[in-house]
Each structure stands twice: as structure tokens, then as C-alpha cells.
């Protein structure tokens, strides 16, 4: 049984790219969300094994969503997705409980490595 993953990114093509990498590697994508508000709702509804969470999103950013998901489940496994040059936000996210981060543009092997590590 593949691990169940929720993908959160405001760009549909980014979600598609991550989904493609995950599915090819035997993971099950159980849901997608395009902002932090949806991310928290879907997390509660789907209780995935792991969430990939974009940092910069409208409505509610990834850091806020991360903190809210961690409040629901302190053991939630979350990997942040960031663009280049968002180091300060990545550090905030790690301090708030993110397991790891992946940088866009995504490299498949790096994505899988981060996910395997986070799920261990």
C-alpha cells in the first residue's frame, strides 16, 4: 500500500509535476489543494501520511498552514516547497515543524529522497 500524500501548491502545473513524480514512485496522491485554507481543510478530511506544502500561496501561506496542521496533529509529516531565495521562510518552516524542504524547479530524485526520509 503506497503512502498517501496531499499536494498543496497554488500553481496547477506544479501540483501536476509533483504528482507525476510521486505516482511514478508508487505513492498515492489522495488530494490536492491550491491554498493554505484548503490545505488545512483537506488535511483534516483526508489525514494523509505526508503533505507537500508550497510556502508562497494566496489566502493563507504555507507557514501559517503548517502551524495549523501541526496544531491538529503534532506528528503531521510536512515537506515545504520553496522557490529559490526563500531561505528565511524555509528556516521558519523547519522551526515550526516541517520535516524538510524541496526547491523549485523540482528534481525527481530530490523530491523522492525528501519524502522517503520524512516518512521513515
C-alpha positions in Angstrom: 0.0 0.0 0.0 1.6 3.3 -1.1 1.8 6.1 1.3 -1.0 8.7 1.0 0.1 12.2 0.1 -1.6 15.6 -0.1 -0.1 18.1 -2.5 -0.5 21.8 -1.9 0.5 24.5 -4.4 -1.3 27.4 -5.9 0.1 26.5 -9.4 -1.7 23.6 -11.0 1.3 22.7 -13.2 3.5 22.5 -10.1 1.0 20.1 -8.5 1.0 18.1 -11.7 4.8 17.9 -11.7 4.9 16.6 -8.1 2.0 14.3 -8.6 3.7 12.8 -11.6 7.0 12.2 -9.7 5.1 10.7 -6.7 2.8 8.4 -8.7 5.7 7.0 -10.8 7.4 6.1 -7.5 4.5 4.3 -6.0 2.9 6.9 -3.8 -0.8 7.6 -3.8 -1.9 11.3 -4.2 -5.1 11.5 -2.2 -5.8 15.1 -2.6 -4.7 18.5 -3.9 -5.2 22.0 -2.5 -4.3 25.4 -4.0 -4.0 27.5 -0.9 -3.4 27.2 2.9 -7.1 27.4 3.7 -7.8 24.3 1.6 -4.7 22.6 2.8 -5.9 22.6 6.4 -9.4 21.5 5.4 -8.1 18.7 3.2 -5.6 17.6 5.8 -8.4 17.2 8.4 -10.6 15.4 5.8 -8.1 13.1 4.3 -5.5 12.5 7.1 -2.7 11.9 4.6 0.7 10.3 5.6 2.5 13.3 4.2 1.9 16.8 2.9 3.9 18.7 0.3 3.2 22.4 1.1 4.1 25.4 -1.0 5.4 28.3 1.0 4.0 31.2 -1.0 0.3 31.0 -1.6 -2.7 33.3 -1.7 -5.3 33.4 1.2 -3.0 31.7 3.7 0.7 31.0 3.2 2.4 27.7 3.7 4.0 28.6 7.1 0.6 29.5 8.6 -1.0 26.3 7.1 1.9 24.3 8.5 1.4 25.7 12.0 -2.4 25.0 11.8 -1.9 21.4 10.6 0.7 20.8 13.3 -1.9 22.1 15.8 -4.4 19.5 14.5 -1.7 16.7 14.5 1.7 17.4 16.1 3.0 14.3 14.3 2.0 15.5 10.8 4.7 15.0 8.3 5.2 18.0 6.1 7.7 18.9 3.4 7.9 22.6 2.3 8.3 23.5 -1.4 10.1 26.8 -1.9 11.3 28.9 -4.8 15.0 30.0 -4.8 15.8 32.7 -2.3 13.3 31.8 0.4 15.8 30.6 2.9 14.4 32.7 5.8 11.0 31.3 5.3 12.3 27.7 5.0 14.1 28.2 8.3 10.8 29.4 9.9 9.1 26.3 8.4 11.7 23.9 9.8 11.4 25.5 13.2 7.6 25.3 13.0 8.0 21.5 12.4 8.4 20.9 8.7 10.5 17.8 8.0 12.4 19.0 5.0 12.1 21.3 2.0 12.4 20.9 -1.7 13.3 23.7 -4.1 11.7 24.5 -7.4 12.2 23.6 -10.1 11.8 20.1 -8.7 14.3 17.4 -9.3 12.6 14.0 -9.1 15.3 12.3 -7.1 15.5 15.1 -4.5 11.7 15.0 -4.1 11.7 11.2 -3.5 14.7 11.4 -1.2 13.0 14.1 1.0 9.7 12.1 1.1 11.3 8.8 2.0 13.3 10.5 4.7 10.2 12.3 6.1 8.2 9.1 6.1 10.8 7.0 7.9 
